[in-house]
Amino acid sequence: MTQDRIAALRAALAGTLDAAGFIGPEDIGDRHRVDWKGMRGEPLAVLRPATPEAVAATMRVLHALRQPVVVQGGMTGLVHGGVPLQGEVVLSLERLNRIEEVDPVSSTATVQAGVPLETLQAAAQAHGMFFPVDIGSRGSCLVGGIVSTNAGGNRVLRYGMTRSSVLGLEVVLPDGTVVSRLGRMIKDNAGYDLKHLFVGSEGTLGIVTRAVLVLQPAPATRDTALVALPGFPAAIDLLKACRRRLGARLTSFEAMWSDYFGFVSGPMGIGRDPFAAPHPLYILVETMGMEAERDREVLTEALAEFVEAHPGADAVLASSLAEAGELWRIRDSSGEAVRAIAPSAGFDVSLPIEAMEGWVASIHAALRGIGLSVFQTYGHVADGNLHLVVGYPADQPGQKTRINDLVYRSIGELGGSVSAEHGVGLEKKPYLPLSRSPAEIALMRSLKAAIDPHGLLNPGRIFDA
Ligand SMILES: Cc1cc2nc3c(=O)[nH]c(=O)nc-3n(C[C@H](O)[C@H](O)[C@H](O)COP(=O)(O)OP(=O)(O)OC[C@H]3O[C@@H](n4cnc5c(N)ncnc54)[C@H](O)[C@@H]3O)c2cc1C
């Protein structure tokens, strides 16, 4: 039966995809079967169109066959959205890897969905500009993936999430219709701004094939400091001081609790702890600016003033790019840190900043109450986003659901979000009602039914139809 289906797909797509565009089950590698977190699926086939037009033509064929499809970018998503479920074919955007234009006048880049984030960043830099979205998976994740998940990262505080950098979008709908608005104008209020429907919809409404992305002027200065703090109230003071003293220069404010910082810079041997004694909390502060003479001075003054006013606080300012890189490596090594304590349950939640201290203390206590003590706590803080990773014994797989229930219920009670930036995918589907009302979920379902009445695109991700 399955073999018949695969043969029918191969025959129906023969005039649409070239030889490299159809991979049958015997030749499918782990790149398309397994996601970054290790979940595995068995697709009927992998389809790799080489152009946006071929994506549309492929979808027309699949729609006629009523064939369910899962869309894949770099497979670095953290909620299993790209893992093929039974009976699905994979549609990979990896061959759509052209940077079509970098326009210094409108400060935009028009790129295909399969361009890796790091390649886009380098192209912007080569033109004296800067693409501000930056995440640890930059070498592997693709533009279509960051748009479809509305990725956040380390510079949201200043530049917003990916959505803020999307000016135009081309999308293929489940029936193969191409909806294209690759505009370069910031102002365009002619009716609904449809691109926002697709940004962050995790491939459930349409396939992103091209995007017009906003580039920023390349900063002339970039300074990094690490501040060690006696506790969370000092972090709030530091955030206020940084906002007041640094203004638009402030690009990152990354918090690492000692359970994360101590583990990565200690047993894992990554980066370097520059302080003589351990502290409960560490904040990585990054500034970018245009005034080579003044920017570093402003940061130095702000930190000196802060440390003087806060007993128990300490700060170091990186004196070279290499030193800054060492400090950032500690924060950027969250992926390696998660793997080092596997199995674990990982969380990407948001909550009001003033509730963070109490939440971290109470959730750590509740988890200790069920016999768990391996935690990694860190996050972007200034945008309300915290990450928590909880290790559990490999011989107690049932703990994962208990941990999920505890964490998500506590976030729901605070009016927070069960997904600050990674999305819902398959992993957080049961917990969506803790962060979205029945009316909101009903509207999401109506939109899905209107655009994808046969439920062919990424079915069962975010919510069940
Ligand atoms: C080490 C590491 C660090 C990370 N750090 C961050 C972080 O700081 N902030 C953050 O927000 N995220 C972070 N992420 C997760 C983040 O979601 C992904 O890295 C990235 O956004 C996904 O891109 P991808 O190309 O790998 O997409 P995939 O994993 O392939 O896909 C992700 C989802 O988008 C859909 N999709 C992919 N491409 C398209 C397309 N062209 N059209 C329609 N749907 C599509 C897929 O079906 C799937 O549902 C991190 C991940 C890793 C591994």
The ligand as an SDF file (V2000), in Angstrom:
LIG
                    3D

 53 58  0  0  0  0  0  0  0  0999 V2000
   21.2050   25.7580   19.3310 C   0  0  0  0  0  0  0  0  0  0  0  0
   19.8570   26.3920   19.0570 C   0  0  0  0  0  0  0  0  0  0  0  0
   19.6060   27.6760   19.5040 C   0  0  0  0  0  0  0  0  0  0  0  0
   18.3570   28.2830   19.2670 C   0  0  0  0  0  0  0  0  0  0  0  0
   18.1380   29.5330   19.7420 N   0  0  0  0  0  0  0  0  0  0  0  0
   16.9520   30.1230   19.5120 C   0  0  0  0  0  0  0  0  0  0  0  0
   16.7050   31.4350   20.0120 C   0  0  0  0  0  0  0  0  0  0  0  0
   17.5250   32.0480   20.6740 O   0  0  0  0  0  0  0  0  0  0  0  0
   15.5130   31.9870   19.7220 N   0  0  0  0  0  0  0  0  0  0  0  0
   14.5550   31.3430   18.9920 C   0  0  0  0  0  0  0  0  0  0  0  0
   13.4820   31.9030   18.7470 O   0  0  0  0  0  0  0  0  0  0  0  0
   14.7620   30.0910   18.5380 N   0  0  0  0  0  0  0  0  0  0  0  0
   15.9240   29.4700   18.7760 C   0  0  0  0  0  0  0  0  0  0  0  0
   16.1350   28.1970   18.2990 N   0  0  0  0  0  0  0  0  0  0  0  0
   15.0160   27.4720   17.6390 C   0  0  0  0  0  0  0  0  0  0  0  0
   14.5690   28.0940   16.3390 C   0  0  0  0  0  0  0  0  0  0  0  0
   13.1730   27.8970   16.1930 O   0  0  0  0  0  0  0  0  0  0  0  0
   15.2190   27.5400   15.1290 C   0  0  0  0  0  0  0  0  0  0  0  0
   16.6150   27.4590   15.2190 O   0  0  0  0  0  0  0  0  0  0  0  0
   14.8480   28.2550   13.8220 C   0  0  0  0  0  0  0  0  0  0  0  0
   13.9510   29.3090   13.9470 O   0  0  0  0  0  0  0  0  0  0  0  0
   14.1910   27.2220   12.9420 C   0  0  0  0  0  0  0  0  0  0  0  0
   14.7440   27.2810   11.6770 O   0  0  0  0  0  0  0  0  0  0  0  0
   14.9010   25.9660   10.7680 P   0  0  0  0  0  0  0  0  0  0  0  0
   15.2300   26.4440    9.3970 O   0  0  0  0  0  0  0  0  0  0  0  0
   15.8180   25.0010   11.3620 O   0  0  0  0  0  0  0  0  0  0  0  0
   13.3930   25.4200   10.7500 O   0  0  0  0  0  0  0  0  0  0  0  0
   12.8740   23.9360   10.9550 P   0  0  0  0  0  0  0  0  0  0  0  0
   13.3110   23.3970   12.2500 O   0  0  0  0  0  0  0  0  0  0  0  0
   13.1870   23.1210    9.7550 O   0  0  0  0  0  0  0  0  0  0  0  0
   11.3000   24.2060   10.9870 O   0  0  0  0  0  0  0  0  0  0  0  0
   10.7150   24.8560   12.0690 C   0  0  0  0  0  0  0  0  0  0  0  0
    9.2100   24.9980   11.8020 C   0  0  0  0  0  0  0  0  0  0  0  0
    8.9830   25.8930   10.7240 O   0  0  0  0  0  0  0  0  0  0  0  0
    8.3570   25.2160    9.6080 C   0  0  0  0  0  0  0  0  0  0  0  0
    9.0440   25.7200    8.4120 N   0  0  0  0  0  0  0  0  0  0  0  0
   10.3730   25.6530    8.1350 C   0  0  0  0  0  0  0  0  0  0  0  0
   10.6210   26.2730    6.9640 N   0  0  0  0  0  0  0  0  0  0  0  0
    9.4380   26.7410    6.5060 C   0  0  0  0  0  0  0  0  0  0  0  0
    9.0370   27.4720    5.3430 C   0  0  0  0  0  0  0  0  0  0  0  0
    9.9210   27.8600    4.4260 N   0  0  0  0  0  0  0  0  0  0  0  0
    7.7250   27.7710    5.1900 N   0  0  0  0  0  0  0  0  0  0  0  0
    6.8060   27.3790    6.1120 C   0  0  0  0  0  0  0  0  0  0  0  0
    7.1330   26.6810    7.2270 N   0  0  0  0  0  0  0  0  0  0  0  0
    8.4260   26.3770    7.4160 C   0  0  0  0  0  0  0  0  0  0  0  0
    8.5490   23.7410    9.8660 C   0  0  0  0  0  0  0  0  0  0  0  0
    7.5060   22.9800    9.3080 O   0  0  0  0  0  0  0  0  0  0  0  0
    8.5470   23.6880   11.3870 C   0  0  0  0  0  0  0  0  0  0  0  0
    7.2320   23.6820   11.8590 O   0  0  0  0  0  0  0  0  0  0  0  0
   17.3460   27.5670   18.5350 C   0  0  0  0  0  0  0  0  0  0  0  0
   17.6220   26.2790   18.0770 C   0  0  0  0  0  0  0  0  0  0  0  0
   18.8510   25.6870   18.3380 C   0  0  0  0  0  0  0  0  0  0  0  0
   19.0980   24.2950   17.8340 C   0  0  0  0  0  0  0  0  0  0  0  0
  1  2  1  0
  2  3  1  0
  2 52  2  0
  3  4  2  0
  4  5  1  0
  4 50  1  0
  5  6  2  0
  6  7  1  0
  6 13  1  0
  7  8  2  0
  7  9  1  0
  9 10  1  0
 10 11  2  0
 10 12  1  0
 12 13  2  0
 13 14  1  0
 14 15  1  0
 14 50  1  0
 15 16  1  0
 16 17  1  0
 16 18  1  0
 18 19  1  0
 18 20  1  0
 20 21  1  0
 20 22  1  0
 22 23  1  0
 23 24  1  0
 24 25  2  0
 24 26  1  0
 24 27  1  0
 27 28  1  0
 28 29  2  0
 28 30  1  0
 28 31  1  0
 31 32  1  0
 32 33  1  0
 33 34  1  0
 33 48  1  0
 34 35  1  0
 35 36  1  0
 35 46  1  0
 36 37  1  0
 36 45  1  0
 37 38  2  0
 38 39  1  0
 39 40  1  0
 39 45  2  0
 40 41  1  0
 40 42  2  0
 42 43  1  0
 43 44  2  0
 44 45  1  0
 46 47  1  0
 46 48  1  0
 48 49  1  0
 50 51  2  0
 51 52  1  0
 52 53  1  0
M  END
$$$$
